[in-house]
Amino acid sequence: MELYAKRSWIGEKLDGHIMLPIVVIQLHVLSRQLGHLKVKEGGREEAEVTEITQSQKIIRHVVNLKNHTCTCREWQVSGKPCQHALALIITYRNPKMEDYLDSYYSVYHFRLAYSGVIRPLTDKSQWAKVDIGFKLRPPLAKRPVGRQRKNRIPSCLESKGSKPWTKGMWLVQCQRCLGRGHRMTSPKCSLNGTKKEEESCQCRKAIRFKKNEVGTSTHKRQKVGTSGSPIPSATSGSPGPVTRSQLALSMEGGGSGTSCSPGLVTRSQLALSMEGGGGALEGASTFPTTPTRPTKLLVKRKKAAVKKKLTPRRPTK
């Protein structure tokens, strides 16, 4: 309403003008920027206009001032002369731009377009009430395909109140400490340790369980010789381990030492072989570079080994 009233007032002020002055001014401004066009007249109202683009491309157009046409078709569409037509128009002395404009830009048509009046309206409360005989309702919507949504999607502009679906207003609850903001597997829970602590506790429990099993069920194996009889342990007076050859020498009793060459024999092993029998003495005499000691010292060591009490190892928990 305000636009129509304003332009109707402008149309009344344009007395003495055939065309709109603002359109004529625009054409005069465009006519000063045509240095890249060259005009070759073929007649009084017809000419060939050569255009050199920025990419050094040459394009030729034909302009006819009488018919208001140009091969670029801009003049025919807009009703205002294009740059090619302006290049030909300014070659004449004191040209009138109003003669080359379409009647669409005339003051007459401008006044005719805004001659109507849009009446002002009162407030809606003052409108006349009319009974049309029916109540207009929105059209029936079709049921969409798939599972129906239970709750609607709230808008980001809605106020955040007590609605549980509003973003940022609800927190997950832990099932251990009943706290909010973390789950039961999270390290934030006060009743739950970290993963590293749980793994270390599980490793410790497994190690203790294995130690208990070893202490209660397993026993040390006894060393067995070639004949299948167990080797006497440290409680029987043997100060250390015995090789197979030394065991065979001690079990022969009366055999000759030349039948087998067991190698070097320790002093305690030699004493045990001498106590076994005379044959062992004969066999022991055959060993070279084996030093001997008085028998009294060997007897004292044997008695001390027998008197020594060995306590069994306690099983670990």
C-alpha atoms as one frame of an Amber mdcrd trajectory, in Angstrom:
protein
   0.000   0.000   0.000   2.809   2.418   0.915   4.794   1.453  -2.220   1.865
   2.116  -4.526   1.195   5.474  -2.883   4.854   6.533  -3.124   5.295   5.633
  -6.793   1.977   7.176  -7.730   3.228  10.431  -6.225   6.542  10.108  -8.182
   4.592   9.579 -11.464   2.699  12.817 -10.907   5.991  14.724 -10.524   7.380
  13.503 -13.903   5.635  16.057 -16.028   7.470  16.921 -19.258   9.317  13.572
 -19.480   8.591  10.915 -22.042  10.853   8.201 -20.607  11.917   7.566 -17.029
  14.925   9.764 -16.216  16.675   7.061 -14.158  16.834   4.710 -17.174  18.206
   7.467 -19.419  20.957   8.243 -16.881  21.964   4.550 -16.786  22.433   4.512
 -20.570  24.642   7.618 -20.467  26.856   5.971 -17.844  27.206   2.752 -19.885
  28.183   4.715 -23.008  31.462   5.801 -21.349  32.822   2.235 -21.027  32.960
   1.119 -24.667  36.662   1.431 -25.519  36.976  -2.291 -26.378  34.399  -2.044
 -29.223  35.107  -1.075 -32.818  32.281   0.026 -35.137  32.233  -0.468 -38.913
  29.191   1.136 -40.462  27.539  -0.715 -43.283  24.686   1.756 -43.659  22.971
   4.724 -42.026  21.276   2.712 -39.300  23.142  -0.566 -39.556  26.718  -1.423
 -38.584  29.110  -4.207 -37.638  30.500  -4.018 -34.084  33.666  -5.960 -33.247
  34.246  -6.950 -29.633  37.660  -7.971 -28.261  37.291  -9.968 -25.054  39.841
 -10.251 -22.215  41.019 -13.602 -23.589  41.857 -11.862 -26.904  38.865 -13.435
 -28.585  37.232 -11.460 -31.418  33.412 -11.498 -31.708  31.368  -9.554 -34.325
  27.734  -8.475 -33.921  25.312  -6.749 -36.295  23.246  -3.835 -34.913  20.131
  -2.351 -36.546  18.931   0.924 -34.974  15.720   1.097 -37.003  14.423  -2.273
 -35.855  16.002  -2.034 -32.386  17.794  -5.366 -32.813  21.237  -6.827 -32.143
  22.578 -10.295 -32.811  23.484 -10.660 -29.086  19.648 -10.471 -28.418  20.084
  -8.374 -25.271  18.269  -5.378 -26.765  15.247  -7.458 -27.762  14.903  -9.050
 -24.325  15.514  -6.120 -21.965  14.086  -3.282 -24.116  17.216  -1.170 -23.448
  20.087  -0.777 -25.983  23.006  -3.159 -25.374  26.660  -2.093 -25.397  26.997
  -2.892 -29.098  24.011  -0.636 -29.922  25.340   2.121 -27.655  28.695   1.999
 -29.494  26.832   2.820 -32.709  24.486   5.394 -31.123  27.294   7.526 -29.670
  28.843   7.906 -33.140  26.037  10.367 -33.897  26.050  13.947 -32.654  23.775
  14.711 -29.678  21.848  11.405 -29.698  18.591  11.075 -27.785  18.512   7.895
 -25.698  14.739   8.162 -25.290  14.312   7.264 -28.950  15.978   3.872 -28.483
  14.077   2.745 -25.375  11.024   0.534 -25.350   7.663   2.012 -24.389   7.801
  -0.131 -21.246  10.082   2.528 -19.690   7.765   5.440 -20.544   6.245   7.704
 -17.888   2.776   6.931 -19.208   3.067   3.212 -18.471   4.672   3.990 -15.112
   1.682   6.089 -14.069  -0.706   3.488 -15.422   0.966   0.704 -13.382   0.584
   2.576 -10.064  -2.710   4.279 -10.703  -4.626   1.864  -8.522  -5.221   2.382
  -4.803  -4.951  -0.271  -2.102  -7.530   0.541   0.556  -6.466   0.594   4.223
  -7.791  -2.191   6.463  -9.186  -2.111   9.965  -8.195  -4.458  12.831  -9.323
  -8.087  12.642 -11.568  -7.618  15.646 -13.612  -5.087  13.637 -14.169  -7.369
  10.628 -17.732  -8.410   9.877 -18.582 -11.951  10.992 -20.085 -14.076   8.241
 -21.574 -17.555   8.688 -20.447 -19.639   5.733 -22.411 -22.727   6.883 -19.444
 -25.062   7.494 -16.171 -25.224   9.447 -13.002 -25.530   7.426 -10.561 -28.124
   8.818  -7.070 -29.243   7.695  -6.862 -32.145   5.250  -6.559 -35.706   6.547
  -2.938 -36.863   6.685  -1.959 -40.333   5.519  -0.373 -42.723   8.003   3.368
 -42.972   7.184   5.029 -46.310   6.472   7.058 -48.016   9.228   7.108 -47.860
  12.981   5.298 -44.850  14.395   7.269 -42.399  16.522   6.183 -42.281  20.157
   7.581 -38.868  21.096   7.995 -35.947  18.807  11.399 -34.426  18.044  11.679
 -31.207  20.063  12.998 -28.032  18.505  16.339 -26.551  19.508  14.553 -23.282
  20.328  12.236 -24.845  22.916  12.730 -23.921  26.551  14.594 -26.525  28.641
  12.264 -27.462  31.457  11.370 -30.709  33.157  11.047 -32.585  29.856  13.132
 -35.772  29.988  13.840 -35.716  26.228  15.371 -32.240  26.235  19.061 -32.388
  25.341  21.451 -31.848  28.246  18.823 -32.256  30.995  19.163 -35.988  31.758
  22.117 -38.048  33.054  22.781 -41.783  33.081  22.592 -43.462  36.514  25.184
 -45.880  37.934  23.740 -49.206  39.180  26.355 -49.580  41.948  26.592 -46.259
  43.757  23.286 -44.925  42.277  25.118 -41.768  41.224  24.470 -39.853  38.005
  26.829 -38.953  35.212  28.675 -42.324  34.931  28.048 -46.034  34.487  28.963
 -48.951  36.754  32.070 -49.824  34.691  33.404 -46.266  34.763  36.408 -45.327
  36.962  34.360 -42.357  38.198  32.331 -44.717  40.378  33.511 -44.588  44.009
  32.804 -48.317  44.505  34.691 -49.392  41.419  38.465 -49.458  40.908  40.312
 -48.933  37.691  40.909 -51.710  35.179  44.590 -51.996  36.083  43.774 -52.528
  39.763  41.233 -55.227  38.930  43.701 -57.043  36.661  46.459 -56.932  39.309
  44.052 -58.291  41.961  43.020 -61.136  39.673  46.687 -61.979  38.951  47.493
 -62.075  42.670  44.581 -64.381  43.416  45.639 -66.741  40.614  49.258 -66.875
  41.909  48.144 -67.634  45.470  45.823 -70.370  44.282  48.638 -72.027  42.307
  51.011 -71.878  45.301  48.431 -73.536  47.541  47.955 -76.317  45.036  51.711
 -76.879  44.755  52.231 -76.918  48.531  49.436 -79.418  49.251  49.444 -81.862
  46.365  52.912 -81.988  44.791  56.011 -83.604  46.271  59.606 -83.707  45.220
  60.546 -86.715  43.149  63.224 -89.069  44.358  66.210 -89.686  42.125  66.225
 -93.167  40.695  69.274 -95.016  39.397  69.608 -97.340  36.447  68.442-100.393
  38.398  65.219 -98.716  39.518  66.142 -98.314  43.212  65.969 -94.783  44.609
  69.179 -92.944  45.401  69.591 -92.344  49.165  68.784 -88.751  50.102  70.737
 -86.367  52.321  69.266 -87.996  55.466  70.975 -91.319  54.669  74.424 -89.781
  54.903  75.081 -88.923  51.248  76.563 -85.428  51.136  75.680 -84.724  47.470
  74.381 -86.170  44.185  75.791 -89.434  42.782  76.395 -90.173  39.113  75.389
 -93.417  37.368  78.947 -94.667  37.152  79.546 -94.033  40.863  76.294 -95.791
  41.707  77.299 -98.811  39.625  80.677 -98.924  41.394  79.086 -98.887  44.842
  76.565-101.594  43.962  79.175-104.029  42.600  80.507-104.739  46.120  83.287
-107.158  45.318  83.885-106.353  41.682  87.189-105.150  40.329  87.656-101.482
  39.600  89.179-102.191  36.218  85.852-103.409  34.783  84.514 -99.834  34.544
  86.119 -96.454  34.690  83.752 -94.182  36.626  86.155 -91.265  36.753  86.978
 -89.141  39.777  85.279 -89.970  43.104  84.811 -87.550  46.002  86.108 -88.351
  49.453  82.670 -88.926  50.978  81.705 -91.265  48.136  84.961 -93.155  48.600
  84.233 -93.537  52.313  80.781 -94.971  51.565  82.226 -97.423  49.083  84.851
 -98.551  51.614  82.172 -99.262  54.235  80.218-101.420  51.780  82.789-104.248
  51.600  86.292-105.366  50.891  85.672-105.428  47.172  84.959-101.762  47.262
  88.307-101.151  48.880  90.041-103.069  46.185  88.175-101.142  43.563  88.934
 -97.866  45.310  92.627 -98.616  45.415  92.742 -98.733  41.663  91.784 -95.038
  41.369  94.847 -92.877  40.924  95.267 -89.379  42.343  92.437 -89.942  44.888
  93.551 -88.667  48.261  92.525 -90.587  51.401  91.969 -89.456  54.937  92.032
 -91.253  58.262  88.967 -93.370  58.934  88.320 -91.679  62.306  87.446 -88.397
  60.595  85.082 -90.140  58.201  83.307 -91.912  61.038  82.822 -88.636  62.901
  81.294 -86.993  59.795  78.953 -89.904  59.305  77.732 -89.786  62.921  77.208
 -86.005  62.686  75.166 -86.412  59.495  72.967 -89.065  61.176  72.386 -86.972
  64.320  71.393 -83.843  62.274  67.621 -83.407  62.168  66.037 -82.170  58.959
  62.632 -80.520  59.330  60.229 -80.878  56.435  59.301 -77.784  54.396  56.079
 -76.153  55.448  53.467 -75.786  52.701  52.858 -72.209  51.643  49.372 -70.799
  51.813
